[in-house]
Every structure is written in structure tokens, then in C-alpha cells.
């Protein structure tokens, strides 16, 4: 297979691995959680204060027990997804405190915005898994908002969803609610029904919130993406080479803890590290360095036999414009072509994670469909080549009116739902709409067509009651 992007050879991969092993053995990783430190001690790790040290044998043992692929179960079994090896999922944006509206104005996100994104996920042909905290609602109490996000995920969409890793208690709440949804916690202990994002705190740390959430999620059979987001030149080395070694050490340390808690726990190797803009000091996720990192992350994850996570439709742009389209398409297509299995932020993100945008959700979604079509392999059979038709039409003939063209014209090619293929006259007559304007209309149409998926009324009642009881304390 030929690709102009660098394919890491065995020597390259072993070099990165050796550098990470050196860091893990001699510098260590800080875990700011007492239970995690006790777990490491009980398994023979050297622990000094909050710093844990790793031998290569510890990492190897963890990698041997981590699965190469796993199923995430939806409450609608027809929408279960597979993660790992050749299977991948598109997941919406994550963690944005703001919404940028169709006019480019930024405002604080609300719970209504979150619910709208759940509805867009439910009605999407290409986004096959719901996210978590697509936006952070400013109109809800911070301490309990995770309960409302879980409830919306479970009631408004019947696709698989991400879990709530905001804290140990947040993770437990998500587990309790998933238990209600599946008729008892015992029914999910060995059945993955959520995937949660556990981020390191670079360089070489994990916060108590993340570690506590990881332990509880893994203990209860739920999958975790262990991820590192390093700003090259800020929270990590200025060279991408050094970033790969540092983030690898952090990710492997987190995966090792997961396997110590529950051998065989489903985990995903993840990163969206990129460059720090040296003029502003801000993270740039529209940079080519992000796409390079995506490409390497996929290769390193395969080297370890793990599913991978990297970014999707990522941009620094603050409007759904040409910059947003170019940067997002580059990152998303690189992720798909590089074998990434869990594509978080596939749609909706603007401004280096600062905001979500409904119109960009629709545009990014279309890119997801186009990329899916791009990687669809040719059949290359006698029937698909069909020499008889080529000979029949012969020299100088035409295929437009041939019966096979009529038979396949609606299914053979990708048909865009958003991108314009009109000629100039038609475009002028249609009002000269830019793609963001067309997307704005599509958002309205999609939300109007939304129908809440069926759910057992007793289960819905129990979920709502759980949230109400927890809010009362």
C-alpha cells in the first residue's frame, strides 16, 4: 500500500516504544487518587508519593489482556456498533462551553442546545453513536448537569452513547442510570453500553476526577478512551517526535491501570495532540500537525493491538466557512484513512473546541458520508467490470440510456444531501445560498422531522425519578 504520509516502520515504532518505556520506568506518571495508588502498590509497582513507575513487563501484561475490538450496545439492538480493527464510529463534538449561531455570534450553551444535538444525532444517517457533553449547558447547576445530559442521551436517542467521566460520582451516576435502562446493573457488568473519555493531564499526570471515573467505569464493565491532548511546545515537547513518546507513556499508563482494575476491560488508545500556535499560545486543531499526529496514532495503536481514537471535523475557524471546511475535511479524512476506530468530534466543532455550531454539524455530517463512500472498496468482479456492455456500446457510443445505467443510477454514486451541484443559473434562481445557509435550513428541517424513539414508559419514569432524587441530594 502506498501513501505519501509517513508509514512508521518497525524500527520507528520500537524507537517510540523504547522512549516511552524509559519515561515510565525512570520518570513515572502521577495518579492523584488514593485508590489508584493502592491498586498499583498491590500489583507490585514502585510508588513514590503520587508517582507510579512501570516496568516494560507491566505494560506488556496490560496490552495482552486488552481486547482488540468490542461491541457497544445500544438500547435499540439494531444500532449496536463495533469498535476496533476495521470497524469505526463517528461521534459528535465534545466539551464546548459555547454555541456559535448561524450569524457567527457566540453565546453560552443551554440545555435546549444539548437536546437539539441529541436529536440531530438520532436523525443522522452517518453519526452512529451519541456523544457526551456536546455542549456544556450554562443554565443548569454544574454539580448535577451530568444527570440531565445522561437523561437526554438515553431518552432522546436510541443509538449507543458516551458515558459521564466528570468525576467518580458522575461515573457512578451514569452506571446507575444505564443499569435502569438495561433492567439492572448486573446486566451491564459484562456488556459495554457506554464509552467514556479519560484524559491525561499533560505532562505525565492524571487528575483525581479522571482516575476515579476510570476505575468505576472499568469496574462496571464500561469502555474508556484513554487519551492525551498535548500542545507541542506548551504542555509537551516542541517536536512531534517527542510528543509521540510523551503521549504514548501517558496513554499506556492509563490503560495499564484499567487492566489492573479489570483484566480484559475494553479500552481505546487516543490522542488529539497538536501544535501550540507560537504567536498566541493557543492550541491549534486546524494545524497540519494535528493530522500528522492522527496518522501516527492509528499506527501506534495497531502496533499495540488496540482500537484507536483521534479527532474528526476539527478546525480553528469561528464560522462555517472555507477555513472550517478545509481544516475539518483534512482531519476527518486523515482519521478515516489512517484506520482510526473512534472518531470523536466528527461534527459540529468550531474555534479549537470552544463552540459547537448546528450548521457545521450538518456540513461535517456530509463530509462523513463522503469519506465513507471514498473508502468503500470496488467489487472488481466480472459483473462489475462488465466487458460485455463495454463491447456492446463499442467505439464512440454512449452509456446514458443503457439499461444498466438506469438500473444503477440511483445507487452507484454518492448523492449529496447538502453539497451543491447546480449550474450557475440554477444557483442564482435558488437564491445564491452559501453552504452554511443551506445547512441552516437543513437544521430546521431535521429538528422538525425528529421523532422521539420508543422507550418503555416504566423505564423512562425510573430514569427521571433517579435524576430528581439525586438532585434533591
C-alpha positions, -999 to 999 in steps of 0.1 A, spaced: 0 0 0 14 34 -10 7 66 9 28 98 8 22 103 46 49 86 66 43 50 74 62 41 106 84 11 101 92 -14 129 124 5 138 104 38 142 77 22 163 103 4 186 121 38 190 89 55 202 81 25 224 116 24 240 115 62 247 81 58 264 93 28 285 123 49 296 99 77 308 76 52 325 104 34 343 126 64 353 102 94 355 69 78 362 33 91 359 14 108 387 -20 94 397 -38 118 420 -62 92 435 -56 71 466 -74 40 454 -54 40 421 -21 43 441 -32 13 463 -41 -7 432 -6 -1 418 11 -10 451 -9 -42 454 3 -52 419 40 -46 426 45 -12 411 70 12 427 51 42 441 67 73 455 41 98 467 16 100 439 42 90 412 39 54 398 67 37 380 63 10 354 84 -19 341 80 -29 305 66 -62 317 37 -43 334 28 -27 301 31 -59 281 8 -77 305 -18 -50 302 -16 -50 264 -21 -88 264 -54 -85 283 -68 -55 265 -92 -65 236 -86 -56 200 -123 -49 194 -155 -47 213 -192 -41 208 -210 -11 223 -247 -20 228 -275 4 221 -309 3 237 -321 -4 202 -300 -35 194 -302 -28 156 -279 2 163 -251 -16 182 -217 -6 169 -183 -24 167 -151 -6 176 -117 -19 166 -97 -35 137 -116 -24 105 -147 -11 123 -151 26 132 -177 50 145 -184 87 140 -192 106 173 -202 143 176 -183 171 191 -175 172 228 -170 197 257 -179 230 240 -189 257 265 -204 279 238 -226 278 207 -219 299 177 -251 307 159 -258 310 122 -248 347 122 -214 339 138 -224 353 172 -211 334 202 -233 327 233 -233 304 263 -247 269 256 -280 258 271 -297 225 279 -320 231 249 -290 232 227 -278 199 241 -312 183 234 -311 196 198 -278 179 192 -291 147 206 -320 150 181 -296 156 152 -276 125 162 -308 105 163 -318 116 128 -283 113 113 -275 87 85 -238 89 93 -233 97 130 -237 62 145 -231 70 182 -242 97 205 -217 118 224 -213 133 258 -213 170 267 -216 181 231 -221 214 248 -218 224 285 -252 240 294 -247 272 314 -283 272 325 -280 240 346 -264 235 380 -228 225 375 -229 198 402 -258 179 387 -258 187 350 -243 153 341 -276 137 353 -295 158 327 -270 150 300 -273 113 307 -311 115 307 -312 133 273 -287 108 258 -309 79 270 -344 93 262 -339 114 230 -317 89 211 -316 51 209 -281 49 195 -251 39 217 -238 68 238 -208 81 257 -206 80 295 -201 107 321 -165 108 333 -167 141 351 -158 125 384 -161 93 403 -196 101 414 -205 113 379 -194 79 365 -214 61 392 -245 81 383 -241 71 346 -237 35 356 -268 35 378 -288 51 350 -275 26 324 -285 -1 349 -320 12 350 -321 13 311 -309 -23 309 -330 -37 337 -303 -38 364 -266 -31 369 -259 -68 368 -269 -68 331 -242 -44 321 -213 -57 342 -200 -77 312 -219 -57 285 -204 -25 273 -232 1 269 -211 33 271 -177 47 261 -162 74 283 -133 98 276 -105 97 302 -79 125 295 -44 127 310 -32 159 325 -1 165 305 27 162 311 27 128 329 -3 132 352 -39 120 357 -63 141 378 -83 126 407 -116 131 388 -103 112 357 -87 84 377 -118 79 399 -141 78 369 -118 54 350 -118 30 380 -155 29 384 -163 27 347 -139 -2 341 -150 -19 373 -186 -19 360 -177 -32 325 -177 1 306 -152 11 279 -128 40 283 -109 60 258 -76 68 275 -64 99 257 -37 125 258 -40 161 243 -6 177 243 1 212 230 35 207 213 57 235 226 34 241 256 24 210 276 48 188 257 80 189 236 81 212 206 88 183 182 61 159 172 86 131 177 88 140 214 51 144 217 46 108 204 68 94 231 53 115 259 16 109 249 24 72 244 37 70 280 6 87 294 -18 66 274 -1 33 283 0 42 320 -38 48 320 -45 16 300 -24 -4 325 -45 9 354 -77 -1 335 -64 -36 330 -53 -39 367 -88 -30 378 -104 -54 354 -84 -75 330 -100 -76 296 -117 -42 301 -124 -25 267 -101 4 262 -92 27 233 -58 43 226 -65 80 220 -49 114 212 -57 147 195 -24 163 203 -14 192 181 8 223 178 6 254 200 4 285 179 36 303 189 20 337 181 -9 333 205 -1 305 229 -33 287 219 -39 252 208 -43 249 170 -65 220 159 -67 232 123 -29 227 120 -14 200 97 4 188 128 -29 175 142 -35 154 111 1 141 112 -5 131 148 -38 114 139 -19 93 112 8 82 137 -17 75 165 -35 50 143 -2 32 135 10 31 171 -24 18 183 -22 -10 158 14 -18 169 -1 -24 204 -31 -43 191 -56 -17 204 -85 3 190 -77 39 184 -93 73 189 -84 106 172 -101 138 161 -127 143 135 -140 175 119 -116 198 138 -110 235 130 -98 267 145 -123 287 124 -151 306 142 -176 303 114 -188 276 90 -167 289 62 -140 277 38 -114 275 66 -137 253 86 -144 231 57 -108 227 46 -94 220 81 -123 197 91 -122 177 59 -84 173 62 -86 160 98 -116 138 93 -104 122 61 -70 116 76 -86 99 106 -107 75 84 -79 67 60 -54 62 89 -76 35 105 -88 54 135 -117 35 151 -134 61 174 -137 95 157 -148 119 184 -156 155 173 -168 142 139 -192 171 136 -201 205 149 -169 219 164 -157 254 159 -129 276 173 -105 249 187 -132 232 208 -146 264 222 -180 261 205 -205 239 187 -224 250 157 -256 235 143 -249 244 107 -213 229 109 -228 197 124 -247 193 91 -217 201 69 -194 178 88 -220 151 87 -220 153 49 -182 150 49 -186 118 70 -208 104 43 -184 114 15 -154 99 33 -174 67 40 -181 64 3 -144 72 -6 -131 42 13 -158 18 0 -138 -8 -19 -145 -17 -55 -160 -52 -61 -138 -58 -91 -158 -88 -103 -166 -98 -139 -201 -85 -133 -189 -51 -120 -164 -46 -148 -189 -60 -174 -169 -62 -205 -199 -73 -225 -215 -38 -221 -183 -20 -230 -180 -41 -261 -217 -37 -269 -215 2 -267 -182 0 -286 -163 28 -301 -179 63 -299 -212 50 -283 -229 63 -251 -239 47 -218 -265 72 -206 -296 53 -220 -282 18 -214 -305 -4 -192 -277 -10 -166 -272 28 -162 -309 31 -155 -307 2 -130 -277 16 -110 -280 54 -115 -296 59 -80 -273 36 -61 -239 35 -77 -227 71 -68 -228 91 -36 -257 115 -36 -251 146 -15 -278 159 7 -262 192 12 -234 200 -13 -245 219 -43 -240 206 -79 -262 232 -95 -251 252 -125 -248 290 -122 -283 298 -134 -299 273 -111 -279 286 -81 -288 322 -88 -325 312 -91 -323 293 -58 -311 325 -40 -273 322 -42 -272 304 -9 -239 296 7 -234 262 22 -239 275 57 -272 290 47 -284 257 31 -272 239 63 -293 264 84 -324 253 65 -315 216 69 -311 220 107 -347 234 109 -360 205 87 -342 179 107 -354 191 140 -390 193 127 -388 157 114 -374 144 147 -395 117 164 -386 105 199 -376 68 198 -399 44 217 -389 35 253 -407 15 280 -427 41 300 -417 25 333 -380 27 324 -384 64 314 -402 71 347 -375 54 367 -347 73 350 -365 106 355 -371 97 392 -334 88 397 -324 122 384 -349 140 405 -338 121 437 -301 127 431 -308 164 426 -325 165 460 -293 151 475 
